[in-house]
């Protein structure tokens, strides 16, 4: 497991130069796509290999992408992401949406090229629920108490690491969601982490991390975008930073806790919708799941979660920054056979 974590973090921190590449855009059903072959060449991931029917993998010694045609699940270095749109196949080629390329794959594989990212000096911790809002419950207690305990433990570790820490609440009080976002927006050079625990009517378990859905993208498990999804949210100005922070946070939690990886997902929860600094919402397990609940009730586990969040902040701070040139593209209509790509020279170097 330590070796797997090292591989993931090495890829996440990577800021070395990549080869020159070109993008070929393919139109399908009114949406822009690129081929996985194109992705593999640009990011030096090798050729697309077919595995187990409709499955695929692109792999080098230190990095990998794998998934399945018709699915939204994409594993980057064995970490699970939920795409905005499924992988599709046309003319014998597997395609990933341009939205997922620019808003997920690129900032995750090359966080050092995110533009306008500021160096993090302040962390805003948001313990979910509080006061009359108990959140989820289990035989061991209420979500509001567990989230506050994790946040207080994280605050101590972050302060020891030299960060300024702001709490949206530091006691058992109710703070409206909109006020939590307003608190976060007062700070510059900051990131926002909202801490929650999950609940379900079935026996679901494991970890989830949410980043704000980009404009025009369906939220969570929606079948397609609604008109309201095209309204820009304040947090959309940080789309690439949001997904990079989600990656750092989710990776740290998954690989330290060894809990089931439910993936990095998209949503428009108020607290991540309205913050104008990079923000994520973490679900640290299901209180409705007996195994998860026992973990969450353990002070040792909550201390471990605090350590994971602290490490995630450090990893994110070390990863982001730098300048990324625009990606070159050429359009092709999928209703005809793919044409030979027009070469548009564009550097993928740092």
C-alpha positions in Angstrom: 0.0 0.0 0.0 2.9 2.4 0.8 4.2 1.7 -2.7 0.8 2.5 -4.3 0.6 5.8 -2.3 4.1 6.8 -3.4 3.1 6.2 -7.0 0.0 8.3 -6.7 1.7 11.2 -4.9 4.6 11.1 -7.4 2.1 11.6 -10.2 0.2 14.2 -8.4 3.2 16.3 -7.6 4.7 15.9 -11.1 5.7 19.2 -12.6 8.3 18.0 -15.1 8.1 18.7 -18.8 5.9 16.5 -21.1 6.1 15.9 -24.8 4.7 18.2 -27.4 1.1 17.2 -28.2 -1.9 18.2 -30.3 -5.6 17.7 -29.5 -8.2 16.4 -31.9 -11.8 17.3 -31.0 -14.5 14.9 -32.1 -18.2 16.0 -32.1 -20.8 13.5 -30.9 -24.4 14.3 -30.0 -23.5 18.0 -29.7 -20.7 17.4 -27.2 -16.9 17.7 -27.7 -14.8 14.6 -27.1 -11.2 13.5 -27.5 -9.9 10.0 -28.1 -8.2 8.1 -25.3 -5.5 7.4 -27.8 -5.0 11.2 -28.0 -4.9 11.4 -24.2 -2.4 8.6 -24.0 0.0 10.2 -26.5 -0.3 13.7 -25.0 0.4 12.6 -21.4 2.9 9.9 -22.4 0.7 7.1 -21.0 1.3 4.7 -23.9 -1.2 2.9 -26.0 -4.8 2.1 -25.0 -5.0 -1.5 -23.9 -8.2 -3.4 -23.9 -8.9 -5.4 -20.8 -11.9 -7.6 -19.8 -14.3 -6.9 -22.7 -15.1 -3.1 -22.7 -12.5 -2.2 -20.2 -9.3 -0.2 -21.0 -6.1 0.9 -19.4 -3.3 3.3 -20.2 -0.3 2.7 -18.0 3.3 3.7 -17.4 5.5 2.8 -14.5 4.2 5.6 -12.3 0.8 6.6 -13.8 -2.3 5.0 -15.1 -5.8 5.6 -16.3 -8.4 2.8 -16.4 -12.1 2.5 -16.9 -14.8 1.0 -19.1 -16.8 2.1 -22.1 -20.2 3.3 -21.1 -19.2 4.1 -17.6 -18.5 7.3 -15.7 -16.0 5.7 -13.4 -12.4 6.6 -14.2 -9.4 5.4 -12.1 -6.4 7.7 -12.1 -3.5 6.0 -10.4 -6.0 3.7 -8.8 -8.0 6.6 -7.3 -11.6 6.6 -8.3 -13.2 9.6 -10.1 -16.7 10.0 -11.3 -16.7 11.7 -14.7 -19.3 14.2 -15.8 -20.1 12.1 -18.8 -19.5 8.4 -19.6 -16.7 7.1 -21.7 -18.2 6.4 -25.2 -17.1 4.5 -28.3 -17.4 5.7 -31.9 -15.7 4.3 -35.0 -13.8 1.8 -32.9 -12.3 4.5 -30.7 -12.9 5.3 -27.0 -13.7 8.9 -26.3 -13.7 11.0 -23.1 -15.6 14.3 -23.0 -13.6 17.5 -23.5 -15.2 18.8 -20.3 -13.7 15.9 -18.3 -10.4 16.4 -20.0 -10.1 20.1 -19.1 -11.9 20.1 -15.8 -10.6 16.8 -14.3 -7.9 14.8 -16.1 -5.6 17.8 -16.9 -5.6 19.4 -13.4 -5.3 16.1 -11.7 -2.3 14.9 -13.9 -0.7 18.3 -14.0 -1.7 20.4 -11.0 1.5 22.5 -11.3 0.1 24.0 -14.5 -3.1 25.4 -12.9 -3.2 29.1 -13.5 -3.7 31.8 -10.9 -3.4 29.4 -8.0 -2.3 31.1 -4.8 0.0 29.6 -2.2 -2.0 28.4 0.7 -1.5 30.0 4.0 -5.0 29.7 5.5 -7.3 26.7 5.9 -11.0 27.2 6.6 -12.4 24.1 8.3 -16.2 23.7 8.3 -17.5 21.0 10.7 -20.9 20.0 9.3 -24.2 20.5 11.1 -24.3 21.8 14.8 -26.8 23.0 17.3 -30.3 21.7 16.6 -29.0 20.2 13.3 -27.6 16.9 14.5 -26.9 15.5 11.0 -26.8 11.7 10.7 -27.0 9.6 13.8 -25.8 6.2 14.9 -25.7 4.3 18.2 -22.4 5.9 19.0 -23.5 9.5 18.6 -24.4 12.3 16.2 -22.6 13.5 13.1 -22.4 17.1 14.4 -20.2 15.9 17.3 -17.9 13.8 15.1 -17.4 16.5 12.5 -16.5 19.0 15.2 -14.0 16.7 16.9 -12.2 16.0 13.6 -12.1 19.7 12.8 -10.6 20.6 16.2 -8.0 17.8 15.8 -7.2 19.0 12.3 -6.9 22.6 13.5 -4.3 21.6 16.0 -2.2 19.7 13.4 -2.5 22.5 10.8 -1.4 25.2 13.3 1.6 23.1 14.3 2.5 22.9 10.6 2.4 26.7 10.3 -1.0 27.3 8.8 -3.6 29.9 9.9 -6.8 28.1 10.6 -10.3 29.5 10.6 -13.3 27.5 11.9 -16.9 28.1 10.7 -17.9 26.8 14.1 -15.8 25.7 17.1 -18.6 24.7 19.4 -22.0 23.0 19.2 -23.9 25.9 17.5 -25.9 26.1 14.3 -24.4 28.1 11.5 -26.5 28.5 8.3 -24.8 27.2 5.1 -24.7 30.6 3.4 -22.9 32.0 6.4 -20.3 29.3 6.3 -19.5 30.3 2.7 -19.4 34.0 3.7 -16.9 33.2 6.5 -14.7 31.4 4.0 -14.8 34.2 1.4 -13.3 36.7 3.8 -9.8 35.0 3.4 -7.2 35.1 0.7 -4.6 32.5 0.0 -7.0 30.0 1.6 -8.8 26.7 0.9 -12.0 25.4 2.4 -12.7 21.9 3.7 -16.2 21.0 4.8 -16.3 17.8 7.0 -19.2 15.5 7.0 -20.2 11.8 7.6 -22.7 10.0 5.5 -25.9 8.0 5.9 -27.8 5.7 3.7 -30.9 3.5 3.8 -28.8 0.5 2.5 -25.5 -0.8 3.8 -23.3 1.5 1.8 -19.9 2.4 3.2 -16.7 4.1 2.4 -15.3 7.6 1.6 -16.6 10.2 -0.8 -15.2 13.6 -1.7 -17.1 16.3 -3.5 -16.0 19.1 -5.7 -18.3 21.7 -7.3 -19.8 20.6 -10.6 -18.6 22.8 -13.5 -21.1 25.0 -15.2 -23.4 23.0 -17.5 -22.5 19.6 -15.9 -25.1 17.4 -14.2 -24.9 17.3 -10.4 -24.3 14.0 -8.8 -26.4 11.2 -10.3 -28.6 13.4 -12.5 -29.3 11.9 -16.0 -28.6 15.2 -17.8 -27.9 18.9 -17.2 -30.9 21.0 -16.2 -31.4 24.6 -17.1 -30.3 25.7 -13.6 -27.0 23.8 -14.1 -26.0 26.4 -16.7 -26.1 29.2 -14.1 -22.5 29.9 -13.1 -21.8 29.5 -9.4 -19.3 31.6 -7.5 -17.1 28.6 -6.9 -16.8 27.8 -10.6 -14.0 30.3 -10.9 -11.9 27.7 -9.0 -12.9 24.6 -11.0 -9.4 23.3 -11.6 -8.2 24.1 -8.1 -11.3 22.4 -6.7 -10.7 19.1 -8.4 -6.9 19.2 -7.5 -7.8 19.8 -3.9 -10.4 17.0 -4.0 -7.7 14.7 -5.4 -5.2 15.6 -2.7 -7.8 15.2 0.0 -9.4 12.0 -1.2 -6.1 10.3 -1.9 -4.8 11.1 1.5 -7.9 9.8 3.2 -8.3 6.6 1.1 -4.7 5.5 1.4 -4.3 6.2 5.1 -7.6 4.7 6.2 -7.9 1.9 3.7 -11.6 2.5 3.7 -13.7 1.7 0.5 -13.1 4.3 -2.2 -16.5 5.6 -3.4 -14.9 8.2 -5.6 -14.4 11.9 -6.2 -17.8 13.3 -7.3 -19.5 16.5 -8.4 -22.3 18.4 -6.7 -23.6 21.8 -6.0 -23.9 21.8 -2.2 -24.3 25.3 -0.9 -21.0 25.4 0.9 -18.9 24.5 -2.1 -21.1 26.3 -4.5 -20.8 29.7 -2.9 -17.1 29.7 -1.8 -14.8 31.7 -4.0 -11.7 30.0 -2.7 -10.8 26.3 -3.6 -13.1 24.1 -1.7 -14.2 20.5 -1.1 -16.7 18.6 0.9 -15.6 15.3 2.4 -17.8 12.4 3.6 -15.7 10.4 6.0 -17.7 7.3 6.1 -21.3 6.1 6.7 -22.8 6.3 10.2 -25.5 4.0 8.9 -22.9 1.3 8.2 -21.9 -0.6 11.3 -18.2 -1.0 10.4 -17.8 2.6 9.3 -19.7 3.8 12.4 -17.3 1.9 14.7 -14.4 3.5 13.0 -15.8 7.0 13.2 -16.6 6.5 16.9 -12.9 5.7 17.6 -10.8 8.7 18.7 -7.8 7.0 17.0 -9.6 6.9 13.7 -10.7 10.6 14.0 -7.1 11.5 14.8 -6.0 9.6 11.7 -8.6 11.5 9.6 -7.3 14.8 11.0 -3.7 13.7 10.0 -4.9 12.8 6.5 -6.6 16.2 6.0 -3.4 17.9 7.2 -1.3 16.0 4.8 -3.7 16.7 2.0 -3.4 20.4 2.6 0.4 20.1 2.4 0.2 18.0 -0.7 -2.1 20.4 -2.4 0.1 23.4 -1.5 3.1 21.7 -2.9 1.4 20.7 -6.1 -0.5 23.7 -7.4 0.9 26.8 -9.2 2.7 27.6 -12.4 1.4 28.7 -15.8 -0.4 26.5 -18.4 -0.7 27.5 -22.0 -4.0 26.7 -23.7 -4.4 23.3 -25.2 -4.3 23.2 -29.1 -7.3 21.5 -30.7 -8.7 20.5 -34.1 -12.4 19.7 -34.7 -13.7 16.6 -36.4 -17.4 15.6 -36.9 -18.1 12.2 -35.6 -20.9 11.6 -38.2 -18.1 11.0 -40.7 -15.0 8.8 -40.4 -12.3 10.5 -38.3 -10.1 12.6 -40.5 -6.3 12.8 -40.2 -5.7 15.3 -37.5 -4.4 18.7 -38.5 -1.2 19.3 -36.6 -1.4 22.4 -34.5 1.9 22.7 -32.6 1.4 23.4 -28.9 3.7 22.6 -26.1 2.6 20.5 -23.2 5.8 21.4 -21.3 5.8 23.3 -18.0 
